[in-house]
């Protein structure tokens, strides 16, 4: 049975929405095992979301409507980006050509900006601290992602994610080009930082030293907090999709509209995503955490790799 392209488009979005907490729970469970702990259940994020949605939403006295609007705006942005990137199919879907990879980056940046603005206006010192840190480090991460995007766009002569993935699948020689490998590794480092794995532990810590993302959401509660946590899990899946299906391993996608082929692409992607998540957890638990100001040096290394990719592309024609 063949599915319509609009049905496949809906399935892609539902996959990110519905299975993002599962991926987050699986990675947390693997990380706990690496540390010798029993760890939380894989389905624990679903229970946490259900609990948060059942609780009352509190708003600081000095906060405006932005405080409640920000989680909704961020969650909406995370719903839009999956429409633009290749998750399950090799062919472009109707909404996949409405925005390029820069458009997707814009929505991710808008989500981060809205959360930071909401945190800054609460008046809470830790929330404002997290907002300030997040915006500072975003200024380092985003240029790296832009340079990586430029490299891949120059190689493929397009900045549409579907076309970029198709170019990487075209031949082994294309996938192992030095410029492509450097760009992919630079993006790998950017995803490491953006998912709070290294160099400062923020994905689960509530200590002041490592609080960036966690600090921004300290003043939120109830349904607003649930949307932020759910959105964070969706953002992780989106970054994994870009890393796996555009840069590193764009294979295992469905080339037809056959229902069985499209549905088979879901466990294939999550198998690859779990492999990447295990690698991230292994890196996270294998290196000592750096001091906060060392983040600049870490992201400078990723930025340098993306610049080297451009130089090699033009000078070495590789």
Secondary structure, 3 states (H helix, E strand, C coil): CECCHHHHHHHHHHHHHHHHHHHHHHHHHHHHHHCCCCCCCCCHHHHHHHHHHCCCCCCCCCCCHHHHHHHHHHHHHHHHHCCCCCCCECCCCHHHHCCCHHHHHHHHHHHHHHHHHHHHCCCCHHHHHHHHHHHHHHHHHHHHHHHHHHHHHHHHCCCCHHHHHHHHHHCHHHHCCHHHHHHHHHHHHHHHHHCCCCCCCCCCCCCHHHCCHHHHCCCCCHHHHHHHHHHHHHHHHHHHHHHHHHHHCCCCCECCCEHHHHHHHHHHHHHHHHHHHHHHHHHHHHCCCCCHHHHHHHHHHHHHHHHHHHHHHHHHCC
